[in-house]
Amino acid sequence: MSETFLRTTTASGADLLMEPLSQVRSCSVGFWVRRGSLHEGPEEEGLAHFLEHTVFKGTERYPDPEALSAAMDALGGHVDAFTGKETACFYGKVLREQLPDLVALLGDLVTAPRFDPEEVERERGVILEEIAQSEDQPEDWASELFYMNFWKHGPLAHPILGRPEQVSRYGWQEARRFFQKTYRAPNVLVAAAGDIDPAELQDLVEPILARLPQGPAEAPPPPSRAEPFLLNAPRADLQQASLVMGFAAPSHQHQDRVAVNLLSHILGGGMASRLFMELRERHALCYQIGSFLSHYRDTGALQITASCASDKARELVRRTAAECRRLAQLGATAEELERAKLQARTSLVFSQESSSARMFTLAHQAIHMDRIRDLDAQIAEIDAVDLDHVNRVAAGILLPEAMAVAALGTRERGGIRAEDLAA
């Protein structure tokens, strides 16, 4: 990332981030709302995602789905949205000349949805189909089972899509009420990168953001505390078991964040990683296995995912736990760390080579890190991690007694047992 980004807070209290890029001819804009499933109350699970869907059913400027779809197609680019645990985002990528129309469309979505009762009713059926589809996809459902149990007593356990029994009760009133509570100026950030003129973009965005309610942001949700667990969820219709294993990991801003990222590369980040070599190459237990990090405001997770034949699930978990224990006790090697650093630097540089990637990076750092660092500073953070640091975090995280396991598709007599984690 260059050092040419501009950051300002508008009169309404919303944030605006802009990064002009002279080498590209596209521009990407995202309207980010610092509210996701993490911010839902117990009776609101799935409402952040429900709202993301229903705003696309019509706005003041585009009163129905047909008008909105025609406006999106007329941009010639790409418009989409997503809901996560901590944010919702409405974004698009277009050529320079379509930028005013893109900003107007995205702005309408986050400030002026109509919530037509019939359209919302229809979209609720679509969302229920999405939930059913997720439950039919083993990898997705195993991941959901992991989240629901790992942070069982905290808001991170809320499923982003919601639970069918709750979503079935939502209508336009619930969507509007959640919108009025959460889509407020202090919760909104607009990020843009690419072929943009900052002064022109600010003139486009400020009148839109001025339509948002002001006032102080709500108190943050209570923290979620990770708890180890072991869950076997048999499914007779599945040929394979889908496994998600994990350990508690640092939050977005924790001082060990970069070291744990490198540890994840060493553990399961590539074809030369510990788990890939042990489980696939040496013992042929699975086709694919990998590890990755999820960071949040108060906590995080180092997760390991794999699929295998149901009768191999116990051995796969047993060998995974043993490899984690070995890495915790004996540490990584200097060669493994250098390879992990190269992977991390390469991934970071590759992630900066489009206007949309730069927009996402800007927003992520502003929302989750509270500061913007250029590419050189981020690479310097990676290079500064030494072997002692990686081995220290490995010894503190990869503990057998702290391991959580969600196993979907195990057989009644072949389920994972507690002794498999300690073998």
Secondary structure by P-SEA (a helix, b strand, c coil): ccccbbbbbccccbbbbbbbbccccbbbbbbccccccccccccccaaaaaaaaaaaccccccccaaaaaaaaaaaccccccccccccccccccccccaaaaaaaaaaaaaccccccaaaaaaaaaaaaaaaaaaaacaaaaaaaaaaacccccccccccccccaaaaaaccaaaaaaaaaaccccccbbbbbbccccaaaaaaacaaaaaacccccccccccbbbbbbbbbbbbbccccbbbbbbbcccccccccaaaaaaaaaaacccccccccccccccccccccccbbbbbbccccccccccccccccaaaaaaaaaaaaaaaaaaccccaaaaaaaaaaaaaaaaaaaccaaaaaaaaaaaaacccccccaaaaaaaaaaccaaaaaaaaaaccccccbbbbbcccccccccccccccc
